[in-house]
Amino acid sequence: MDDSVIRAMARWPDVPAVSGWLELDRRGRWLIRGEPLAHPLANAFISRNYTCDDRGRWYFQNGPQRVFVHLHYTPWVLRLGPDLDPVTHTDRPAGPVTAVHMDEQGAVLLETRAGLGLLDDRDLEAFSHDLRGAHGERLDSDRLARRLERLAQGRDAAVAVATSTGLLPVQPVASGEVPRRFGFDPDPRPDARERAQNA
C-alpha cells in the first residue's frame, strides 16, 4: 500500500466506505461504473492499493476511503509470464501454482501464493499445451477433448497440467460454489458501521 494512503488513513480514520462503482472484470481490467479505466496512472494506483479484509471483501484503499470492488469472478486474474508462471492483473508474481480447477464453462482457476485467480482466457491456448493424462502421458486431441468435457460436467477426468512445481491434477469446480469454497465475497458492501462513519 502506498505511504501516502497509509498517512491519509491515519489522518482521517472515519471516512465512510463505498461500493457499487469499481469492478474487476474477467480479463483483469478495472471498470468504473461498467467502463474500463483507461488512465495508466489511475490503473497503477488502484492496483498498488488493492487488498482484502478478514471477511474476504476485496477493496481499493483510495486515500482514507475504502472502495469495495465487485468481482466478475475471482479476486485475481492471472496471465502466464514468459516462464509460464502466473502474474497477477496487478503485475506481481503470483507465486507457484498449488492447485488447478476447471469450471463448467471451461474457465481455469489457479490457486497460488497470492490466492485464487482466474486464468485470462487469452492464455488458455498456452495453458492447454501443458495438459497431460493423470500420469504425465501425452493425450491426442480427441482424448483430451473428451476428458475436458467430463471435467466441464463436474466429473474427475484424469487430466493433469505440468507446472513449475510438478504435475498437478485438474479438478472440477462449479462456478457458483467458488466464492464460498475459496472464502471471498464477489459483491462486497459496507456494513452499517462502515457506511455511518463520519456521516
Backbone hydrogen bonds in HBPLUS format (Angstrom, degrees):
<---DONOR---> <-ACCEPTOR-->    atom                        ^
c    i                          cat <-CA-CA->   ^        H-A-AA   ^      H-
h    n   atom  resd res      DA  || num        DHA   H-A  angle D-A-AA Bond
n    s   type  num  typ     dist DA aas  dist angle  dist       angle   num
A0005-VAL N   A0002-ASP O   3.10 MM   3  5.22 125.5  2.41  98.7 112.2     1
A0006-ILE N   A0002-ASP O   3.10 MM   4  6.49 158.2  2.15 151.5 157.3     2
A0007-ARG N   A0003-ASP O   2.92 MM   4  6.20 159.9  1.96 153.7 158.9     3
A0008-ALA N   A0004-SER O   3.03 MM   4  6.18 154.1  2.10 138.7 145.8     4
A0009-MET N   A0005-VAL O   2.92 MM   4  6.18 154.2  1.99 150.6 157.5     5
A0010-ALA N   A0006-ILE O   3.13 MM   4  6.39 152.1  2.21 144.5 151.4     6
A0011-ARG N   A0007-ARG O   2.97 MM   4  6.21 150.4  2.06 146.9 155.4     7
A0012-TRP N   A0008-ALA O   2.89 MM   4  5.96 159.8  1.93 152.3 156.8     8
A0017-ALA N   A0194-GLU O   3.15 MM 177  5.57 152.6  2.23 126.2 133.1     9
A0018-VAL N   A0066-ARG O   2.98 MM  48  6.47 158.9  2.03 163.1 170.0    10
A0068-PHE N   A0018-VAL O   2.92 MM  50  6.27 164.8  1.94 165.5 160.7    11
A0033-ARG N   A0021-TRP O   2.85 MM  12  4.80 154.8  1.91 134.5 141.9    12
A0070-HIS N   A0022-LEU O   2.96 MM  48  6.35 165.0  1.98 153.7 152.2    13
A0023-GLU N   A0031-LEU O   2.89 MM   8  4.95 154.1  1.96 145.8 150.5    14
A0031-LEU N   A0023-GLU O   2.88 MM   8  4.95 161.1  1.92 137.6 141.2    15
A0024-LEU N   A0070-HIS O   2.94 MM  46  6.34 151.3  2.02 159.0 161.1    16
A0072-HIS N   A0024-LEU O   2.94 MM  48  6.01 163.4  1.96 169.6 167.9    17
A0025-ASP N   A0029-ARG O   3.02 MM   4  5.46 166.4  2.04 153.5 156.4    18
A0028-GLY N   A0025-ASP O   3.11 MM   3  5.44 161.6  2.14 116.9 117.4    19
A0037-LEU N   A0030-TRP O   2.88 MM   7  5.75 160.5  1.92 161.9 157.6    20
A0032-ILE N   A0035-GLU O   2.80 MM   3  5.26 158.9  1.85 152.3 148.3    21
A0035-GLU N   A0032-ILE O   3.08 MM   3  5.26 169.0  2.09 112.5 115.2    22
A0043-ASN N   A0039-HIS O   2.99 MM   4  6.23 161.4  2.02 158.7 164.7    23
A0044-ALA N   A0040-PRO O   2.95 MM   4  6.15 159.7  2.00 148.1 153.4    24
A0045-PHE N   A0041-LEU O   2.93 MM   4  6.11 153.9  2.00 144.6 151.8    25
A0046-ILE N   A0042-ALA O   3.02 MM   4  6.23 166.3  2.04 153.6 156.2    26
A0047-SER N   A0043-ASN O   2.97 MM   4  6.15 163.8  2.00 149.0 154.1    27
A0048-ARG N   A0044-ALA O   2.96 MM   4  6.14 151.5  2.05 147.2 153.8    28
A0049-ASN N   A0045-PHE O   3.28 MM   4  6.37 136.4  2.48 139.9 150.3    29
A0049-ASN N   A0046-ILE O   3.12 MM   3  5.26 134.3  2.34 100.4 112.9    30
A0061-GLN N   A0049-ASN O   2.91 MM  12  5.52 164.1  1.94 157.7 158.8    31
A0051-THR N   A0059-TYR O   2.94 MM   8  5.67 163.8  1.97 164.6 170.0    32
A0059-TYR N   A0051-THR O   2.80 MM   8  5.67 165.3  1.82 166.0 168.3    33
A0053-ASP N   A0057-ARG O   3.05 MM   4  5.54 147.4  2.16 136.3 144.3    34
A0056-GLY N   A0053-ASP O   3.15 MM   3  5.64 157.7  2.21 120.4 120.5    35
A0185-ASP N   A0056-GLY O   2.83 MM 129  5.60 163.4  1.85 141.8 138.3    36
A0069-VAL N   A0058-TRP O   2.99 MM  11  5.78 171.8  2.00 143.4 142.4    37
A0060-PHE N   A0067-VAL O   2.81 MM   7  5.10 159.7  1.85 143.3 147.9    38
A0067-VAL N   A0060-PHE O   2.86 MM   7  5.10 159.7  1.90 146.9 153.4    39
A0062-ASN N   A0065-GLN O   2.71 MM   3  5.07 144.8  1.83 178.2 166.2    40
A0065-GLN N   A0062-ASN O   3.06 MM   3  5.07 159.8  2.10 124.7 121.4    41
A0071-LEU N   A0186-PRO O   2.76 MM 115  4.86 161.8  1.79 147.9 153.6    42
A0118-LEU N   A0076-TRP O   2.94 MM  42  6.35 152.6  2.01 149.1 144.8    43
A0089-HIS N   A0077-VAL O   2.79 MM  12  5.32 108.8  2.30 153.5 171.4    44
A0078-LEU N   A0118-LEU O   2.79 MM  40  5.88 166.5  1.81 147.2 151.0    45
A0120-ASP N   A0078-LEU O   2.82 MM  42  5.74 173.9  1.83 163.3 161.5    46
A0079-ARG N   A0087-VAL O   2.89 MM   8  5.28 162.3  1.92 153.7 158.7    47
A0087-VAL N   A0079-ARG O   2.77 MM   8  5.28 151.1  1.85 153.2 161.9    48
A0081-GLY N   A0085-ASP O   2.82 MM   4  5.39 164.4  1.84 141.6 146.8    49
A0084-LEU N   A0081-GLY O   2.82 MM   3  4.85 158.8  1.86 114.7 118.7    50
A0094-ALA N   A0086-PRO O   3.06 MM   8  5.59 173.3  2.06 137.9 137.2    51
A0088-THR N   A0092-ARG O   2.79 MM   4  5.32 166.0  1.81 161.4 159.5    52
A0091-ASP N   A0088-THR O   2.88 MM   3  5.22 151.6  1.96 119.4 120.1    53
A0114-ALA N   A0094-ALA O   3.03 MM  20  5.02 143.3  2.17 150.4 150.4    54
A0098-THR N   A0111-GLU O   2.75 MM  13  5.51 166.3  1.77 150.8 155.7    55
A0111-GLU N   A0099-ALA O   2.89 MM  12  5.05 174.3  1.90 147.7 148.4    56
A0171-GLN N   A0100-VAL O   2.94 MM  71  6.23 173.4  1.95 141.1 141.5    57
A0101-HIS N   A0109-LEU O   2.85 MM   8  5.01 156.0  1.91 153.7 157.4    58
A0109-LEU N   A0101-HIS O   2.85 MM   8  5.01 164.7  1.87 137.9 143.0    59
A0102-MET N   A0171-GLN O   2.88 MM  69  6.21 146.1  2.00 151.5 156.4    60
A0173-VAL N   A0102-MET O   3.01 MM  71  5.86 141.1  2.17 141.5 139.0    61
A0103-ASP N   A0107-ALA O   2.97 MM   4  5.45 155.6  2.04 148.8 156.4    62
A0106-GLY N   A0103-ASP O   3.01 MM   3  5.35 163.7  2.04 114.1 119.1    63
A0119-LEU N   A0108-VAL O   2.83 MM  11  5.52 178.4  1.83 164.2 164.5    64
A0110-LEU N   A0117-GLY O   2.80 MM   7  5.35 164.3  1.83 161.1 164.2    65
A0117-GLY N   A0110-LEU O   2.92 MM   7  5.35 156.8  1.98 148.7 156.5    66
A0112-THR N   A0115-GLY O   3.07 MM   3  5.06 151.6  2.15 121.0 129.9    67
A0115-GLY N   A0112-THR O   3.03 MM   3  5.06 134.0  2.25  98.0 110.9    68
A0123-ASP N   A0120-ASP O   2.86 MM   3  5.63 165.8  1.88 126.1 131.1    69
A0124-LEU N   A0121-ASP O   3.28 MM   3  5.21 168.4  2.30 103.5 106.6    70
A0127-PHE N   A0123-ASP O   2.99 MM   4  6.18 159.0  2.04 151.1 157.7    71
A0128-SER N   A0124-LEU O   2.85 MM   4  6.01 151.1  1.93 145.9 153.3    72
A0129-HIS N   A0126-ALA O   3.25 MM   3  5.47 141.1  2.41 100.4 110.5    73
A0130-ASP N   A0127-PHE O   3.02 MM   3  5.72 157.8  2.07 118.7 125.1    74
A0131-LEU N   A0128-SER O   3.18 MM   3  5.26 168.1  2.19 108.7 111.0    75
A0162-ALA N   A0130-ASP O   2.98 MM  32  5.34 159.2  2.02 142.6 147.4    76
A0132-ARG N   A0160-ALA O   2.73 MM  28  5.19 160.7  1.77 152.8 154.0    77
A0160-ALA N   A0132-ARG O   2.99 MM  28  5.19 166.0  2.01 131.6 134.9    78
A0133-GLY N   A0137-GLU O   2.72 MM   4  4.98 159.6  1.76 149.0 155.7    79
A0136-GLY N   A0133-GLY O   2.98 MM   3  5.20 166.0  2.00 118.8 119.5    80
A0144-LEU N   A0140-ASP O   2.96 MM   4  6.16 166.8  1.98 162.5 166.9    81
A0145-ALA N   A0141-SER O   2.94 MM   4  6.00 157.8  1.98 142.3 148.7    82
A0146-ARG N   A0142-ASP O   3.02 MM   4  6.28 158.2  2.07 149.8 155.0    83
A0147-ARG N   A0143-ARG O   3.02 MM   4  6.27 158.3  2.07 148.6 154.5    84
A0148-LEU N   A0144-LEU O   2.86 MM   4  6.10 158.1  1.91 154.1 160.4    85
A0149-GLU N   A0145-ALA O   2.98 MM   4  6.16 146.3  2.10 142.4 151.4    86
A0150-ARG N   A0146-ARG O   3.11 MM   4  6.46 150.0  2.21 142.4 149.7    87
A0151-LEU N   A0147-ARG O   3.01 MM   4  6.38 154.4  2.07 146.6 153.6    88
A0152-ALA N   A0148-LEU O   2.95 MM   4  6.22 158.2  1.99 147.1 152.4    89
A0153-GLN N   A0149-GLU O   3.12 MM   4  6.39 130.2  2.38 137.3 150.1    90
A0153-GLN N   A0150-ARG O   3.06 MM   3  5.04 133.2  2.29  95.0 108.4    91
A0155-ARG N   A0150-ARG O   3.01 MM   5  5.37 162.0  2.04 150.7 146.7    92
A0154-GLY N   A0151-LEU O   2.81 MM   3  5.10 158.1  1.86 114.0 118.7    93
A0170-VAL N   A0159-VAL O   2.79 MM  11  5.62 171.1  1.80 147.4 145.5    94
A0161-VAL N   A0168-LEU O   2.77 MM   7  5.37 153.1  1.84 149.5 156.9    95
A0168-LEU N   A0161-VAL O   2.94 MM   7  5.37 167.6  1.96 149.1 150.9    96
A0163-THR N   A0166-GLY O   2.90 MM   3  5.09 157.0  1.95 130.3 137.9    97
A0166-GLY N   A0163-THR O   3.05 MM   3  5.09 164.9  2.08 106.9 111.2    98
A0177-GLU N   A0174-ALA O   2.90 MM   3  5.46 152.5  1.97 117.9 126.6    99
A0178-VAL N   A0175-SER O   3.21 MM   3  5.32 155.1  2.27 104.8 112.2   100
A0181-ARG N   A0177-GLU O   2.91 MM   4  5.92 167.1  1.93 163.8 167.7   101
A0182-PHE N   A0178-VAL O   2.92 MM   4  5.90 157.1  1.97 156.4 161.0   102
A0183-GLY N   A0179-PRO O   2.84 MM   4  5.68 108.0  2.36 138.3 152.5   103
A0184-PHE N   A0179-PRO O   3.04 MM   5  5.11 162.2  2.08 137.6 143.1   104
A0183-GLY N   A0180-ARG O   3.38 MM   3  5.12 157.9  2.44  95.8 102.2   105
A0195-ARG N   A0191-ASP O   2.93 MM   4  6.22 151.7  2.01 157.8 166.8   106
A0196-ALA N   A0192-ALA O   3.02 MM   4  6.11 142.8  2.16 141.8 151.5   107
A0197-GLN N   A0193-ARG O   3.16 MM   4  6.22 126.4  2.47 144.0 154.9   108
A0199-ALA N   A0196-ALA O   2.97 MM   3  5.18 163.5  2.00 134.1 130.0   109
